[in-house]
């Protein structure tokens, strides 16, 4: 059973085996693991009259539009 909680002014033991300082707040997630999840974002942009790199190995033609999402995923 993994611990996903903090003691007041204590530590939280996360699933990755890291112990993280939670200071004075109660959390339901491990702070370090939450930060890495936010950094993992897929690229979804177009160059003018260019290509967009969406999922790995999936390059899609966007022609003359700027998009924030991959056209095939809409």
N, CA, C and O atoms as a printed pandas DataFrame, in Angstrom:
     atom_number atom_name residue_name chain_id  residue_number  x_coord  y_coord  z_coord
0              1         N          UNK        A               1    0.842   -1.184    0.000
1              2        CA          UNK        A               1    0.000    0.000    0.000
2              3         C          UNK        A               1    0.881    1.239    0.000
3              4         O          UNK        A               1    1.710    1.414    0.894
4              5         N          UNK        A               2    0.710    2.095   -0.990
5              6        CA          UNK        A               2    1.561    3.267   -1.070
6              7         C          UNK        A               2    0.970    4.422   -0.275
7              8         O          UNK        A               2   -0.248    4.585   -0.203
8              9         N          UNK        A               3    1.838    5.207    0.310
9             10        CA          UNK        A               3    1.390    6.346    1.100
10            11         C          UNK        A               3    1.305    7.569    0.211
11            12         O          UNK        A               3    2.269    7.899   -0.480
12            13         N          UNK        A               4    0.180    8.238    0.218
13            14        CA          UNK        A               4    0.016    9.466   -0.552
14            15         C          UNK        A               4   -0.550   10.537    0.361
15            16         O          UNK        A               4   -1.609   11.101    0.084
16            17         N          UNK        A               5    0.137   10.810    1.425
17            18        CA          UNK        A               5   -0.342   11.814    2.361
18            19         C          UNK        A               5    0.844   12.463    3.039
19            20         O          UNK        A               5    1.961   11.949    2.965
20            21         N          UNK        A               6    0.618   13.578    3.694
21            22        CA          UNK        A               6    1.659   14.258    4.453
22            23         C          UNK        A               6    1.237   14.412    5.897
23            24         O          UNK        A               6    0.060   14.581    6.215
24            25         N          UNK        A               7    2.224   14.350    6.749
25            26        CA          UNK        A               7    2.002   14.753    8.130
26            27         C          UNK        A               7    2.264   16.241    8.194
27            28         O          UNK        A               7    3.069   16.767    7.425
28            29         N          UNK        A               8    1.596   16.920    9.099
29            30        CA          UNK        A               8    1.874   18.346    9.262
30            31         C          UNK        A               8    3.344   18.525    9.601
31            32         O          UNK        A               8    3.878   17.857   10.486
32            33         N          UNK        A               9    3.983   19.428    8.891
33            34        CA          UNK        A               9    5.417   19.671    9.057
34            35         C          UNK        A               9    6.200   18.371    8.980
35            36         O          UNK        A               9    7.176   18.187    9.708
36            37         N          UNK        A              10    5.776   17.465    8.096
37            38        CA          UNK        A              10    6.437   16.171    8.025
38            39         C          UNK        A              10    6.876   15.801    6.630
39            40         O          UNK        A              10    7.209   16.661    5.815
40            41         N          UNK        A              11    6.872   14.513    6.367
41            42        CA          UNK        A              11    7.353   13.976    5.112
42            43         C          UNK        A              11    6.295   13.100    4.484
43            44         O          UNK        A              11    5.435   12.559    5.179
44            45         N          UNK        A              12    6.352   12.955    3.162
45            46        CA          UNK        A              12    5.466   12.024    2.476
46            47         C          UNK        A              12    6.326   10.990    1.756
47            48         O          UNK        A              12    7.338   11.332    1.144
48            49         N          UNK        A              13    5.923    9.734    1.832
49            50        CA          UNK        A              13    6.632    8.660    1.158
50            51         C          UNK        A              13    5.869    8.350   -0.118
51            52         O          UNK        A              13    4.709    7.941   -0.073
52            53         N          UNK        A              14    6.524    8.547   -1.256
53            54        CA          UNK        A              14    5.833    8.424   -2.530
54            55         C          UNK        A              14    6.086    7.071   -3.174
55            56         O          UNK        A              14    6.910    6.291   -2.696
56            57         N          UNK        A              15    5.372    6.796   -4.263
57            58        CA          UNK        A              15    5.477    5.502   -4.921
58            59         C          UNK        A              15    6.853    5.290   -5.541
59            60         O          UNK        A              15    7.275    4.148   -5.720
60            61         N          UNK        A              16    7.555    6.363   -5.869
61            62        CA          UNK        A              16    8.873    6.239   -6.487
62            63         C          UNK        A              16    9.951    5.915   -5.465
63            64         O          UNK        A              16   11.115    5.737   -5.822
64            65         N          UNK        A              17    9.573    5.838   -4.210
65            66        CA          UNK        A              17   10.545    5.544   -3.169
66            67         C          UNK        A              17   11.209    6.790   -2.617
67            68         O          UNK        A              17   12.052    6.698   -1.725
68            69         N          UNK        A              18   10.839    7.959   -3.136
69            70        CA          UNK        A              18   11.408    9.204   -2.648
70            71         C          UNK        A              18   10.601    9.710   -1.466
71            72         O          UNK        A              18    9.378    9.571   -1.424
72            73         N          UNK        A              19   11.295   10.292   -0.520
73            74        CA          UNK        A              19   10.605   10.921    0.603
74            75         C          UNK        A              19   10.630   12.418    0.352
75            76         O          UNK        A              19   11.691   12.996    0.118
76            77         N          UNK        A              20    9.474   13.040    0.398
77            78        CA          UNK        A              20    9.376   14.446    0.049
78            79         C          UNK        A              20    8.848   15.269    1.214
79            80         O          UNK        A              20    7.949   14.858    1.948
80            81         N          UNK        A              21    9.444   16.446    1.352
81            82        CA          UNK        A              21    9.044   17.353    2.422
82            83         C          UNK        A              21    7.737   18.039    2.044
83            84         O          UNK        A              21    7.637   18.626    0.967
84            85         N          UNK        A              22    6.755   17.974    2.902
85            86        CA          UNK        A              22    5.458   18.589    2.618
86            87         C          UNK        A              22    5.210   19.817    3.471
87            88         O          UNK        A              22    4.192   20.491    3.315
88            89         N          UNK        A              23    6.123   20.106    4.361
89            90        CA          UNK        A              23    6.040   21.281    5.207
90            91         C          UNK        A              23    4.713   21.377    5.947
91            92         O          UNK        A              23    4.404   20.481    6.732
92            93         N          UNK        A              24    3.911   22.421    5.735
93            94        CA          UNK        A              24    2.725   22.614    6.553
94            95         C          UNK        A              24    1.419   22.319    5.838
95            96         O          UNK        A              24    0.367   22.752    6.309
96            97         N          UNK        A              25    1.439   21.597    4.716
97            98        CA          UNK        A              25    0.177   21.340    4.041
98            99         C          UNK        A              25   -0.095   19.857    3.866
99           100         O          UNK        A              25    0.825   19.043    3.779
100          101         N          UNK        A              26   -1.356   19.528    3.818
101          102        CA          UNK        A              26   -1.769   18.165    3.519
102          103         C          UNK        A              26   -1.886   18.039    2.007
103          104         O          UNK        A              26   -2.537   18.864    1.367
104          105         N          UNK        A              27   -1.268   17.023    1.432
105          106        CA          UNK        A              27   -1.376   16.812   -0.012
106          107         C          UNK        A              27   -1.845   15.398   -0.293
107          108         O          UNK        A              27   -1.671   14.501    0.532
108          109         N          UNK        A              28   -2.440   15.201   -1.456
109          110        CA          UNK        A              28   -2.884   13.863   -1.832
110          111         C          UNK        A              28   -1.991   13.270   -2.908
111          112         O          UNK        A              28   -2.147   12.109   -3.284
112          113         N          UNK        A              29   -1.047   14.076   -3.407
113          114        CA          UNK        A              29   -0.106   13.594   -4.414
114          115         C          UNK        A              29    1.311   13.937   -3.991
115          116         O          UNK        A              29    1.527   14.788   -3.128
116          117         N          UNK        A              30    2.269   13.265   -4.605
117          118        CA          UNK        A              30    3.672   13.555   -4.320
118          119         C          UNK        A              30    4.115   14.745   -5.166
119          120         O          UNK        A              30    4.030   14.687   -6.392
120          121         N          UNK        A              31    4.581   15.809   -4.546
121          122        CA          UNK        A              31    4.912   17.035   -5.280
122          123         C          UNK        A              31    5.900   16.832   -6.423
123          124         O          UNK        A              31    5.684   17.370   -7.509
124          125         N          UNK        A              32    6.970   16.080   -6.218
125          126        CA          UNK        A              32    7.958   15.903   -7.283
126          127         C          UNK        A              32    7.387   15.135   -8.460
127          128         O          UNK        A              32    7.711   15.436   -9.609
128          129         N          UNK        A              33    6.545   14.152   -8.193
129          130        CA          UNK        A              33    5.963   13.368   -9.280
130          131         C          UNK        A              33    4.921   14.179  -10.040
131          132         O          UNK        A              33    4.719   13.961  -11.235
132          133         N          UNK        A              34    4.264   15.104   -9.366
133          134        CA          UNK        A              34    3.272   15.956  -10.017
134          135         C          UNK        A              34    3.957   16.932  -10.970
135          136         O          UNK        A              34    3.426   17.214  -12.044
136          137         N          UNK        A              35    5.134   17.454  -10.593
137          138        CA          UNK        A              35    5.870   18.376  -11.449
138          139         C          UNK        A              35    6.313   17.708  -12.740
139          140         O          UNK        A              35    6.217   18.308  -13.810
140          141         N          UNK        A              36    6.799   16.474  -12.655
141          142        CA          UNK        A              36    7.256   15.793  -13.861
142          143         C          UNK        A              36    6.092   15.487  -14.790
143          144         O          UNK        A              36    6.269   15.468  -16.009
144          145         N          UNK        A              37    4.923   15.251  -14.249
145          146        CA          UNK        A              37    3.757   14.983  -15.091
146          147         C          UNK        A              37    3.372   16.226  -15.885
147          148         O          UNK        A              37    2.929   16.115  -17.028
148          149         N          UNK        A              38    3.531   17.391  -15.304
149          150        CA          UNK        A              38    3.190   18.621  -16.000
150          151         C          UNK        A              38    4.180   18.915  -17.124
151          152         O          UNK        A              38    3.807   19.485  -18.149
152          153         N          UNK        A              39    5.440   18.528  -16.935
153          154        CA          UNK        A              39    6.457   18.803  -17.939
154          155         C          UNK        A              39    6.264   17.956  -19.192
155          156         O          UNK        A              39    6.686   18.354  -20.278
156          157         N          UNK        A              40    5.638   16.806  -19.054
157          158        CA          UNK        A              40    5.402   15.935  -20.194
158          159         C          UNK        A              40    4.212   16.446  -20.994
159          160         O          UNK        A              40    3.068   16.088  -20.715
160          161         N          UNK        A              41    4.482   17.269  -21.970
161          162        CA          UNK        A              41    3.400   17.757  -22.812
162          163         C          UNK        A              41    3.755   17.457  -24.260
163          164         O          UNK        A              41    4.898   17.632  -24.684
164          165         N          UNK        A              42    2.787   17.017  -24.991
165          166        CA          UNK        A              42    3.027   16.686  -26.383
166          167         C          UNK        A              42    3.082   17.951  -27.202
167          168         O          UNK        A              42    2.367   18.913  -26.922
168          169         N          UNK        A              43    3.928   17.955  -28.213
169          170        CA          UNK        A              43    4.015   19.113  -29.081
170          171         C          UNK        A              43    2.844   19.096  -30.038
171          172         O          UNK        A              43    2.539   18.065  -30.637
172          173         N          UNK        A              44    2.200   20.210  -30.182
173          174        CA          UNK        A              44    1.103   20.329  -31.134
174          175         C          UNK        A              44    1.095   21.746  -31.669
175          176         O          UNK        A              44    0.348   22.598  -31.188
176          177         N          UNK        A              45    1.923   21.993  -32.658
177          178        CA          UNK        A              45    1.991   23.323  -33.240
178          179         C          UNK        A              45    2.302   23.201  -34.721
179          180         O          UNK        A              45    2.795   22.168  -35.173
180          181         N          UNK        A              46    2.021   24.236  -35.467
181          182        CA          UNK        A              46    2.296   24.230  -36.899
182          183         C          UNK        A              46    3.221   25.376  -37.259
183          184         O          UNK        A              46    3.173   26.452  -36.664
184          185         N          UNK        A              47    4.062   25.119  -38.242
185          186        CA          UNK        A              47    4.772   26.200  -38.899
186          187         C          UNK        A              47    3.893   26.646  -40.056
187          188         O          UNK        A              47    3.112   25.854  -40.583
188          189         N          UNK        A              48    4.013   27.899  -40.452
189          190        CA          UNK        A              48    3.243   28.377  -41.590
190          191         C          UNK        A              48    3.591   27.531  -42.815
191          192         O          UNK        A              48    4.767   27.381  -43.148
192          193         N          UNK        A              49    2.596   26.988  -43.477
193          194        CA          UNK        A              49    2.774   26.093  -44.622
194          195         C          UNK        A              49    3.729   24.958  -44.284
195          196         O          UNK        A              49    4.534   24.550  -45.121
196          197         N          UNK        A              50    3.642   24.444  -43.050
197          198        CA          UNK        A              50    4.582   23.424  -42.641
198          199         C          UNK        A              50    3.931   22.187  -42.084
199          200         O          UNK        A              50    2.839   21.794  -42.496
200          201         N          UNK        A              51    4.620   21.579  -41.138
201          202        CA          UNK        A              51    4.182   20.330  -40.547
202          203         C          UNK        A              51    4.065   20.479  -39.049
203          204         O          UNK        A              51    4.714   21.343  -38.458
204          205         N          UNK        A              52    3.251   19.655  -38.430
205          206        CA          UNK        A              52    3.138   19.645  -36.982
206          207         C          UNK        A              52    3.558   18.272  -36.477
207          208         O          UNK        A              52    3.186   17.248  -37.050
208          209         N          UNK        A              53    4.333   18.259  -35.405
209          210        CA          UNK        A              53    4.774   17.011  -34.801
210          211         C          UNK        A              53    3.840   16.720  -33.638
211          212         O          UNK        A              53    3.862   17.425  -32.629
212          213         N          UNK        A              54    3.025   15.693  -33.773
213          214        CA          UNK        A              54    2.043   15.377  -32.748
214          215         C          UNK        A              54    2.539   14.220  -31.897
215          216         O          UNK        A              54    3.479   14.383  -31.120
216          217         N          UNK        A              55    1.932   13.077  -32.030
217          218        CA          UNK        A              55    2.398   11.904  -31.307
218          219         C          UNK        A              55    3.764   11.515  -31.866
219          220         O          UNK        A              55    4.109   11.902  -32.982
220          221         N          UNK        A              56    4.544   10.754  -31.099
221          222        CA          UNK        A              56    5.841   10.314  -31.614
222          223         C          UNK        A              56    5.670    9.604  -32.961
223          224         O          UNK        A              56    4.789    8.759  -33.114
224          225         N          UNK        A              57    6.504    9.947  -33.921
225          226        CA          UNK        A              57    6.499    9.356  -35.270
226          227         C          UNK        A              57    5.242    9.698  -36.050
227          228         O          UNK        A              57    4.927    8.998  -37.012
228          229         N          UNK        A              58    4.517   10.728  -35.685
229          230        CA          UNK        A              58    3.301   11.101  -36.402
230          231         C          UNK        A              58    3.383   12.580  -36.751
231          232         O          UNK        A              58    3.082   13.435  -35.918
232          233         N          UNK        A              59    3.787   12.882  -37.969
233          234        CA          UNK        A              59    3.905   14.261  -38.415
234          235         C          UNK        A              59    2.721   14.568  -39.313
235          236         O          UNK        A              59    2.444   13.825  -40.254
236          237         N          UNK        A              60    2.021   15.656  -39.031
237          238        CA          UNK        A              60    0.804   15.969  -39.771
238          239         C          UNK        A              60    0.929   17.305  -40.494
239          240         O          UNK        A              60    1.487   18.265  -39.963
240          241         N          UNK        A              61    0.406   17.350  -41.702
241          242        CA          UNK        A              61    0.443   18.578  -42.498
242          243         C          UNK        A              61   -0.625   19.543  -42.003
243          244         O          UNK        A              61   -1.792   19.169  -41.884
244          245         N          UNK        A              62   -0.237   20.775  -41.714
245          246        CA          UNK        A              62   -1.182   21.762  -41.205
246          247         C          UNK        A              62   -1.452   22.861  -42.210
247          248         O          UNK        A              62   -2.280   23.739  -41.970
248          249         N          UNK        A              63   -0.762   22.818  -43.327
249          250        CA          UNK        A              63   -0.959   23.787  -44.388
250          251         C          UNK        A              63   -0.768   25.220  -43.891
251          252         O          UNK        A              63    0.318   25.544  -43.409
252          253         N          UNK        A              64   -1.775   26.093  -43.988
253          254        CA          UNK        A              64   -1.549   27.499  -43.657
254          255         C          UNK        A              64   -2.165   27.900  -42.324
255          256         O          UNK        A              64   -2.270   29.095  -42.048
256          257         N          UNK        A              65   -2.577   26.954  -41.488
257          258        CA          UNK        A              65   -3.216   27.301  -40.219
258          259         C          UNK        A              65   -2.295   27.028  -39.043
259          260         O          UNK        A              65   -1.473   26.112  -39.081
260          261         N          UNK        A              66   -2.438   27.823  -38.012
261          262        CA          UNK        A              66   -1.764   27.517  -36.749
262          263         C          UNK        A              66   -2.765   26.777  -35.888
263          264         O          UNK        A              66   -3.892   27.240  -35.712
264          265         N          UNK        A              67   -2.373   25.639  -35.348
265          266        CA          UNK        A              67   -3.281   24.851  -34.521
266          267         C          UNK        A              67   -2.627   24.551  -33.186
267          268         O          UNK        A              67   -1.403   24.564  -33.062
268          269         N          UNK        A              68   -3.456   24.280  -32.189
269          270        CA          UNK        A              68   -2.943   23.899  -30.879
270          271         C          UNK        A              68   -3.076   22.405  -30.651
271          272         O          UNK        A              68   -2.412   21.844  -29.780
272          273         N          UNK        A              69   -3.932   21.757  -31.434
273          274        CA          UNK        A              69   -4.111   20.312  -31.313
274          275         C          UNK        A              69   -3.812   19.649  -32.646
275          276         O          UNK        A              69   -3.839   20.303  -33.689
276          277         N          UNK        A              70   -3.530   18.365  -32.617
277          278        CA          UNK        A              70   -3.267   17.627  -33.840
278          279         C          UNK        A              70   -4.572   17.423  -34.592
279          280         O          UNK        A              70   -5.551   16.965  -34.003
280          281         N          UNK        A              71   -4.611   17.751  -35.875
281          282        CA          UNK        A              71   -5.861   17.678  -36.644
282          283         C          UNK        A              71   -6.543   16.320  -36.576
283          284         O          UNK        A              71   -7.769   16.265  -36.480
284          285         N          UNK        A              72   -5.807   15.241  -36.622
285          286        CA          UNK        A              72   -6.423   13.912  -36.611
286          287         C          UNK        A              72   -7.066   13.582  -35.278
287          288         O          UNK        A              72   -7.914   12.693  -35.203
288          289         N          UNK        A              73   -6.675   14.287  -34.221
289          290        CA          UNK        A              73   -7.215   13.994  -32.893
290          291         C          UNK        A              73   -8.468   14.801  -32.589
291          292         O          UNK        A              73   -9.111   14.557  -31.568
292          293         N          UNK        A              74   -8.836   15.750  -33.435
293          294        CA          UNK        A              74  -10.029   16.582  -33.202
294          295         C          UNK        A              74  -11.298   15.803  -33.374
295          296         O          UNK        A              74  -12.387   16.353  -33.213
